[in-house]
Amino acid sequence: MLVLLILLFTIHLPTNVSAQGPLTPSADAPSAPNKTRNATELDVDCNGILLTYNIDNMTRIRPFLKDNKTQPYGFGATASMRNSYTVTLRNYTLLIAFKHREIIVDIENGVLTEDYPLPYNTTLSNFTSFQGYPNPDLPTPIATAGDIKKIYSNISIIGTLFGSIHPMPTNLSLGDPSWDCSNMTVYTEYPNSTSVCCVPNPAQMPKEDIISTDGIYDRLIDPSEYKPRNAGNISITYDVMLTYPGSYLAQITIENKDLLTRLDDWELSWKWKRNEFIYNIKGAYTSETGSSECLFGPQGKFYKEMDFTNVSNCQRNPTILDLPPWRYNDSDVGRIPFCCRNGTIYPKIVNASAYKSAFQILVFKMPPDTDRFRLYAPDNFTITSKSSSSHKYTCSQPMRVSPSDFPDPSGLSLNSTAVASWQVTCNITNNLARKCCVSFSSYYNASIMPCRTCACGCPAQIDGPPCSKTTPAILMPQEALLLRYDNRTMKQLQWADKNRFTLPDPLPCGDYCGVNLNWHIVNQTARNDSYNARLTIMNWDSTNYANWYVAVQVNPLYVQYTGSAGYNTTTAGNGMIILMGNVNTSYLLGVNDDSHPGMHQGVIMFQESRGAELVSGDGNPVKVYFNGEECSMPEGILSDTPSWGHKMSANSVFGILLCLLVFSFLVIGL
């Protein structure tokens, strides 16, 4: 009796559904796939790129659920492409819009474009993107005499979906905008097959292919197709200098395009898309060395005779660092122009010989890209810094630009041109915590207008007596500058008592800045047509600053720079003056054990324009930057009264005069 029941149950199972568990009776239970056909079998009138998607099999898998909408099914599918046009489909990207919560478990003859690990949840994006592998291109029927094996490609997909009668995707398309794939068809005779004929988009379609003399199919690139080079804070250029069968030599250049910001201790990384690896590198080094990933990967299978112990890096995401200056003359790893700067790149206005870094890599390629003309730049570039004082950057994807020009190494007045060039643009995405502030002083006032209260941010918990984070800073004597912000209280109290200043209660907090800059107007000529200012830099932080620089912006309508002493100086227009130390003073030390700050001082000379008034603040800078970071400016200016503080506004003066006038009338009336 038991054998009879089992026999009856087996007879009534659906043809292509596995008997892994009892089927739940339901009118919506998915049926097994019927006949399917792929792109080689479909007789479709398509003079373009024919895309098809077939469900080959579907099996009900555990857990077995009563609700068919949540019941999982294992499935096998085939996505096919056939080139029936006159243009080679290069490096194609197939986009499939799944709608049944498909989970991709395995792929053959293709890869996920973003190289996500399997299993992959297709609900993470609207489209799941595939690329052919190892054959990413489909040549034309004309160039292959219609050989179906060359113009056709299929990707096998194994995965899991959830409850559906006919689990067809909602859309098939190509990632290339040159093709219009808007008319998808589901066949009545073959309900588990769908197809779309992608037709050329004339506005986006490139020129027709040509057949090169060495038998490799390639396309002539019109100069109008190159993208214009973009502006950004950092520009990274990937230039292919020489090509060989199976490899190429590339130079990577990192250029600082920002007016004032520097980049210290840079680290550059990217992602290889096609199993490339770095055989050799000069002008920089990789953070990791080793060849195990190549030796046990597809590279080891293809390059069977290669000695991988000499390979520099086999990582999919290599990280590159700059060499120290003493390695520049090393014939094995150096001798690359603009290399070996310890990862520091200055603004061009600060150092015209150190505003970019460069290094070269010898890249080995993998099939099907081993011919000399198949060139692909890596993507997903990132540039970071090991220094906490550097910004964070977000980079664009590489775009093809016109080939870069390079000066001829022989010294002749001619340029050599790269074989191919790509540009990546990186922009600053964060603001650094402020670390510097400015104070004002002058020969016509004994007080100092100090840095703002909490100019660089006050800590949540402040040691010592309570202080106000919002009360404006109070005046202090000039010698108080030689003390750090948390040791000036006694000087401030004595100065206020001597000059009868009214003090707030509690006193304002300090500036909490590591670097203080004092702008002191030293003197003015008898004709009031020029003056000198002394800029003093005091480093109260423990950080030492090598090759520091200060940018000072004055109002060009009132004053013009004429010279300096104690600084190497250059101008950048619009009143901007760049000040640097000389050979012996380019290193700004931090505070020492005796609480004495690292210090540098110099004098800057200016010519005054007609109508300029120093006591009105015309002789003070508008903005000040230290190492490219903007410093906090004082809240007011000094008056020409020897001990008075903030200069009074016109309204204040008018109020005082009005009071005196009223008082005079009262006296006369009495």
Secondary structure, 3 states (H helix, E strand, C coil): CHHHHHHHHHHCCCCCCCCCCCCCCCCCCCCCCCCCCCCCCCCCCCCCEEEEEEEEEEEECCCCCCCCCCCEEEEEEEEEEEECCCCCECCCEEEEECCCCCEEEEEECEEECCCCCCCEEHHHCCCEEEEECCCCCECCHHHHCCCHHHHEEEEEEEEEEECCCCCCCCEEEECCCCEECCCEEECCCCCCEEEEEEEECCCCCCCCCEECCCCCEECCCCHHHCCCCCCCCEEEEEEEEEEECCEEEEEEEEEECCCCCCECCEEEEEECCCCCEEEEEECEEECCCECHHHHCCHHHHHCCCCCHHHCCECCCCCEEEECCHHHCCCCCCCCCCCCCCCCCECCCCCCCCCCEEEEEEEEECCCCCCCCCCCCCCEEEEEEECCCCCCCEEECCCEEECCCEEECCCCCCCEEECCEEEEEEEEECCCCCCCEEEEEEECCEEEEECCCCCCCCCCCCCCCCCCECCCCCCCEEHHHHHCCHHHCHHHHHHHHHHHCCCCCCCCECCCCCCEEEEEEEEEECCCCCEEEEEEEEEECCCCCEECCEEEEECCCCCEEEEEEECCEEEEEECCEEEEECCCCCCEECCCCCCCCCEEEEEEEEEEECCCCCHHHCCCCCCEEEECCEECECCCCCECCCCCCCECCCHHHHHHHHHHHHHHHHHHHHC
